[in-house]
Amino acid sequence: MALEARELWQGMTPPLLSSFDVDALEAAQEAVPELPRGLLLDEWRNDWRELTARLGCVLYSSQP
């Protein structure tokens, strides 16, 4: 998905790749590190800062 996004948005503002799946964000980071990523969570995590930093996320969103 990340590789396809890079090709589809070539020459334009890149899309934000967001997911609830940490493994998917890790794969996107490895495949296309230049695309911005966002971590979505359906519950609060105390380690959100470390997790978003490790994943290189520019967005974090959690349900209260």
Secondary structure, 3 states (H helix, E strand, C coil): CHHHHHHHCCCCCCCCEEECCHHHHHHHHHHCCCCCEEEEECCCCCCHHHHHHHHCEEEEEECC
